[in-house]
Amino acid sequence: MSLRICILETDILRPELVDQYQGYGQMFQRLFSQQPIAAEFVVYNVMEGHYPSDDEQFDAYLVTGSKADSFGTDPWIQTLKTYLLERYQRGDKLLGVCFGHQLLALLLGGKTERATQGWGVGTHRYKLAAKAPWMSPVMEELTLLISHQDQVTELPESATVIASSDFCPFAAYHINDQVLCFQGHPEFIHDYSRALLEIRQQHLGEQIYSQGVASLAHEHHGTTVAEWMMRFVAHKPQAETSQG
């Protein structure tokens, strides 16, 4: 039986990108179609106020990236935080990418803010700091496409760091078998990253822009992270047997 995943889409793409890429929900669906665990997805754009009905059942909820700040005060962000906290308290599995990674850290006791390191763009390499049963295939290091100027600067108490770099110390984390988050974008492809860099060239400055474009010569492990995510959702920790 396939997994059922709710994608909570937290952005609307820029007009010049919509025709080719549709939205982050569609980009995730394309990504997940390349990994071996069967899954089906339903996308709800929470910026527009769309959420699943109470009687819909999902194996996990994935929060996408966004141009918005996770620490922003927009009403839709406050609504989403309330919704996610209810899901967490109910024991549902939660996945977060970029904005979602930051929002879940913030929501569960960590800290997220504008990074003193500045913008991270292009392809970025991380050291893996932990291993877990669902991290298959096994990797020695992780490379992902990124686009962010905010970072998680303090993790929730119960979180375990999975991936880190000097630039981004808390690049991925999990909280037990319930929450799994990545700062990088597994759903991005090189052409989309290049398009974002072109759009933001003046804002980024020539040095960051040029380094970002040059870094796109490197491959990334988006499909591997997609498989980890689905294995995380499918993973059932062995129940402790109680004597009674």
N, C-alpha and C positions, 0 to 999 in steps of 0.2 A: 504494500500500500504506500502511495506517495505521501510525502510530507506536505502539509498545507501551511504556507507562510503568508502572513499579512505584511505588505510593504506600506509603511507610513511615509509618504512622499512629502518632503518638507521644503520644496522649492518648485518654481516654475522657470523653465529654461529661458534664456534670453531669446528674443524673437528670431535672431539670425541663426540660432542653433536648433530650433524646434523641428524644422522640416527633416533634418538629417537624424537627430538623436531622440526626438519626442520628449523624453523626460527621464529622470533617474529610475523611476519604476520600470520603464521599458529596458533601460540599460542593464539593470539588475536581472531582469528576466532573460535577456540575451546571455549574460554571463553565466547564470545558473544552469542554463540549458547545456552548457559544455562540461558539467561535472557529472559523476556517475550515479549520484543518488537521486532517485525520482522525486520531484517536488512540483507543486503547483502554487501559483502566486495570485493574490488579489491586491490591487493597488488602490490606495485611498490617499488623495491629496489633502493633507490636514491643514495646509495653508488656506485652502478653500472651505475648510470646515467639514470635510468628509471623513467619517469613521465607520468601522463595521458595526452592524447591529448587535445587540447584546447576545442574541442567540447563535451568532456565528462562532465556530470553533476553529482555532488555529494552533499549530504546533509551536510557532514562534512569531514574534513581531519584530520587523526590521525597520530602523529609523535611518533615513538616507541623509546625504549631505545637503547643504543649503548655503546660500549667500548670507543668510541671517546669522547673527551671533547667538550662540547657545545661552549666553547670559543676558540676552536681550529681554525687553519687557513687553514685546508685542503680545496682544491678547491671545493670538493663536498659539504662541509658544507656551503661555501659561496653561492654556487648555490641554496642550499636548503633555506637559509635565504632570498635570493631575491624572491624565489618562494612563501614562506610563507607570506612575507610582502605584496606581490601582492594579495594573497588570503585574507589577513586581510583587506586590503584597499578596497577590493571588497565587504566586508561584509560576507564572508564565515565563517562558524563555524569551529573552530580549537580545537583539543584535543591533549594533550601532556602527555607523561609518561616518567619519569626519564630524559634521555637526551632531549626528546621533551619538557618536563616541563621546563627544564633549558633553552633550546634554545629559546622558545617562550618568557620567561621572559626577557632574554637578548635582544631579537629582539625588544621588545615593551617598552624598557626603564628601565628595571631592571638590576640587576648585578648577575653574576654567577661566582663562583671561587672554587678552591680547598678548602675544608672545614677544618678549624683548628681542628674540632672535630674528624677528621680521618674517617676511613671506617665505614659505616653503613651496617650491613649484618643481615640476618635471618629475624625474625618476629619483627615488630616494632608497638608500640601502639601510637595513636595520640588522642588528644582532638579535638573535633569538635568545631570550633570557629564561625560558621555561619550556618544559615539554608536557604534553597531555595526551591521553589515548586517542583523542579525536584529531590530533595534529598529524594527519596522514594524507598525502605522502610526507615523510620526514624531510625537513630542510635544515641546512646548516646556517643559512641567513635568508633574509626576506627582502625582496625589492618590490616597491609599489609606486604607482603614480600618485602624486600629491598636489594639492592646491589649498593652502590654508595659511592664515595669519594668526589664528587663535590656537591655543594648546591647552591640554589638561596639565596643570602645574602641581596638583595634589590629587592622588588617587583616593577613592573610598577605602576605608580601613580594611575591608575584607577582600580587596582586589589583589590579583597577582599579575605582575608585568609579564607579558609574553615577548614583546619586541621593543627595542630601544635604539637610539642613536644619540650622539652628542647634541645634535640639533633638536631632537624630539625624544626626551628620556622615557615618556610614557606613551609610546606609539601604538601599543596594543595591550589589552588586559582582559582578564576574565574574572568573574566573581562566581566561584564555585562552578556548578553546572547550570547556572541560570543566565548569566550575562556574558556576552562576548563582543568586544568592540575593537575597531581599527581606525587609526587616524587617516591612513592612506585609503585610496579609492580603488578597490579591486575591480569595480565596474567600469572604470575609465579605460579608454583605448588611446593609443598614441595620438591619433588624429584629433580626438576631442581635447586632450591636453594641449596640443599645439594650437588649436582654435582659441582656447582660454588664454593662452599666453599672448596670442596676437591681440585679443580684445583688451588685455590688461597691460600691454607693453609700456605705454607711457606711465601708467600708475606704478608699475614694478621698478622702472628704471632700467637702463641698458644692461648693467652688469648682471642683475638677477634674471632678466629676460634671456640674455645670451646664454648664461649657464643652464637655465631651464631648457631651452631649445636643444643645446648640445647634449644634455642628459637623456633626451628622448631616443638617442642611438641605442640605449640599453633596453633589454627586455624586462618584463615585470611578471610577478607571480600572482596576478589577479585570479586566474582559474584555480590555483592551489588554495588561495584564501577562501574562494567560494566553496571548494570541497570541504575545507576545515569547518566552515560555517554550517554546512548541511550535516556533517558528521557530528558536530557539537549539538545540533538540534535533535538528531536521531539518537545520540548517546544516552543510554540509561545506566546511571551508576548502579553498581550491584548493591542491592538492599542489604543492610546489616541484619543478620539473623538474630533474633532476640530469644533468650531462654526464658520460658515462663511456665 
